[in-house]
Amino acid sequence: MSEPDLRYPIGRFTRPAEMTDETRAGWIEEIAAVPERVRAAVAGLADEQLDTPYRPGGWTVRQVVHHLPDSHLNAYVRCKLALTEEEPAIRTYEEGRWAELPEARTAPLAVSLALLDSLHERWVLCLRSLPPAAFARTWKHPEWGLLTIGDLLAIYAWHGRHHVAHIPALRERMGWNGGEARS
């Protein structure tokens, strides 16, 4: 039996073959749930646990938590650009470098959790207000090509699940699920 790939605890993203109103509504609900799922995943972890990499050579739990609003803020802006411009070309960002900045390595989680709450509340309000045709609006990614807002939903529903899953997987491997985690 092969070792699990710690980088992808829920598997790699695969673009869905079909996007229906129901699947899009499900992805919106998944995006809405990310802040609470992150809070539940980190509940009771001490600073030394937050500063533990989720895998060898990977980010710490703290960096993962700070990465989520960084990444999802970019997704929110991409969504708004696609809604207001014709096939906007977006730029990428160096997420690994962002994760190495001092505040991403040391800031209290409360800062990013509050940002994630507000960001997701606003983003979900926007997404829930869209007519079905809006999810076909497109934007250009320099590496992935032409994508739709529907694609963005699928990617970021997966992205939230993906990073949240790193934390309970680490807790399980480290035995932090019992009474060892401190509040």
Secondary structure, DSSP 8 states (H G I E B T S, - for coil): -----TT-TT------S---HHHHHHHHHHHHHHHHHHHHHHTT--HHHHTSBSSTTS-BHHHHHHHHHHHHHHHHHHHHHHHHSSS-B-----HHHHHHSHHHHHS-HHHHHHHHHHHHHHHHHHHHH--GGGGG-EEEETTTEEEEHHHHHHHHHHHHHHHHHHHHHHHHHHTTTSTTS--
